[in-house]
Amino acid sequence: MIKSTFAAVAALSVVAAPAMAGPYVNIEANSGWVGSDYSGTVIDNHVGYEGALGENSSWYVQGGPAIVAVDGEESEFEFSGKAGLGVDLSENLSAYGEVSFLTGDDDTGYGTKAGLTYRF
């Protein structure tokens, strides 16, 4: 249970949508703590592709192997991925959304993220 909880939290970690169109590689380490107790790290090794949706929005999709290193346990290889959209609502305000997944021993963990960014 701790493993799947940690994997779900790691899959929901913050990711910035890529800025340029075309293929890319994204290696990202997401670590977790509860208080001062270290839970572990998930390292995503993704290949992705991004593009524009009109003049004011963009999309991306990426996936690949993930190294799941839960504290006190042997590391495992899983598969993870994410896809997202970004939309400029005005000159200063944008919205974004993302869905993600991480496979596991028993179940696949899924996550969503949505938010607004205001630039001063």
C-alpha positions as CSV (number, residue, x, y, z in Angstrom):
1,M,0.0,0.0,0.0
2,I,2.8,2.5,0.8
3,K,4.4,1.7,-2.5
4,S,1.2,2.5,-4.5
5,T,0.5,5.6,-2.4
6,F,4.0,6.9,-3.0
7,A,3.8,6.1,-6.7
8,A,0.5,7.9,-7.0
9,V,1.9,11.0,-5.2
10,A,5.0,11.0,-7.4
11,A,2.9,10.7,-10.6
12,L,1.1,13.8,-9.5
13,S,4.2,15.9,-9.0
14,V,4.6,19.2,-10.7
15,V,5.8,19.2,-14.3
16,A,6.1,22.1,-16.7
17,A,4.7,21.8,-20.2
18,P,7.5,22.0,-22.7
19,A,7.9,25.3,-24.5
20,M,8.9,24.4,-28.1
21,A,7.2,22.3,-30.7
22,G,8.5,18.8,-31.6
23,P,10.0,15.8,-29.9
24,Y,11.9,16.0,-26.6
25,V,13.4,14.0,-23.7
26,N,12.4,14.7,-20.1
27,I,14.2,13.0,-17.2
28,E,12.5,14.0,-13.9
29,A,13.1,12.9,-10.3
30,N,10.1,13.2,-7.9
31,S,10.9,12.5,-4.2
32,G,8.6,12.5,-1.2
33,W,8.7,13.0,2.5
34,V,6.2,12.9,5.3
35,G,7.6,15.4,7.8
36,S,11.3,14.4,7.9
37,D,10.6,10.8,6.9
38,Y,11.8,10.1,3.4
39,S,9.4,7.9,1.4
40,G,11.4,7.4,-1.9
41,T,11.9,8.7,-5.4
42,V,10.4,8.0,-8.8
43,I,12.6,8.8,-11.8
44,D,10.7,9.3,-15.0
45,N,12.7,8.7,-18.2
46,H,10.3,10.1,-20.9
47,V,10.3,10.7,-24.6
48,G,7.7,13.2,-25.6
49,Y,6.1,15.3,-28.3
50,E,4.5,18.7,-28.1
51,G,2.7,21.0,-30.4
52,A,0.5,24.1,-30.7
53,L,-3.3,24.1,-30.8
54,G,-4.0,27.4,-32.6
55,E,-2.3,30.6,-31.4
56,N,-3.1,30.5,-27.7
57,S,-2.8,26.9,-26.6
58,S,-0.5,23.9,-26.6
59,W,-0.4,20.2,-25.9
60,Y,2.2,17.5,-24.9
61,V,2.3,13.8,-24.4
62,Q,5.3,11.8,-23.0
63,G,6.0,8.4,-21.6
64,G,8.7,5.8,-20.8
65,P,10.3,3.7,-18.1
66,A,10.2,4.9,-14.5
67,I,12.6,3.8,-11.7
68,V,10.6,3.5,-8.5
69,A,12.9,3.6,-5.5
70,V,10.8,3.3,-2.3
71,D,12.9,3.8,0.9
72,G,14.1,0.5,2.4
73,E,13.0,-1.6,-0.6
74,E,14.6,-2.7,-3.9
75,S,14.1,-0.4,-6.9
76,E,11.6,-1.5,-9.5
77,F,11.1,-0.6,-13.2
78,E,7.6,0.5,-14.1
79,F,6.1,2.6,-17.0
80,S,4.8,6.1,-16.6
81,G,3.4,8.8,-18.8
82,K,1.5,12.0,-18.9
83,A,-0.4,14.3,-21.3
84,G,-1.4,17.9,-20.9
85,L,-2.9,21.0,-22.3
86,G,-2.1,24.7,-21.8
87,V,-4.3,27.6,-22.8
88,D,-3.7,31.4,-22.6
89,L,-6.9,32.9,-21.3
90,S,-5.5,36.5,-21.5
91,E,-2.2,38.2,-21.7
92,N,-1.5,37.5,-18.0
93,L,-3.7,34.4,-17.2
94,S,-3.3,30.9,-18.5
95,A,-4.9,27.5,-17.5
96,Y,-3.3,24.1,-17.7
97,G,-4.4,20.5,-17.2
98,E,-2.6,17.1,-17.1
99,V,-3.4,13.4,-16.7
100,S,-0.8,10.9,-15.7
101,F,-0.2,7.2,-14.9
102,L,2.3,5.0,-13.3
103,T,2.2,1.2,-13.5
104,G,2.7,-0.9,-10.3
105,D,2.9,-4.4,-9.0
106,D,-0.8,-4.6,-8.2
107,D,-2.5,-1.6,-9.7
108,T,-1.8,1.3,-12.1
109,G,-1.9,4.7,-10.4
110,Y,-3.6,7.6,-12.1
111,G,-3.5,11.3,-11.5
112,T,-4.9,14.6,-12.7
113,K,-3.7,18.2,-12.3
114,A,-5.3,21.5,-13.2
115,G,-4.5,25.0,-12.4
116,L,-4.2,28.7,-13.3
117,T,-1.1,30.8,-13.7
118,Y,-1.2,34.6,-13.4
119,R,1.8,36.5,-14.6
120,F,2.5,40.0,-13.2
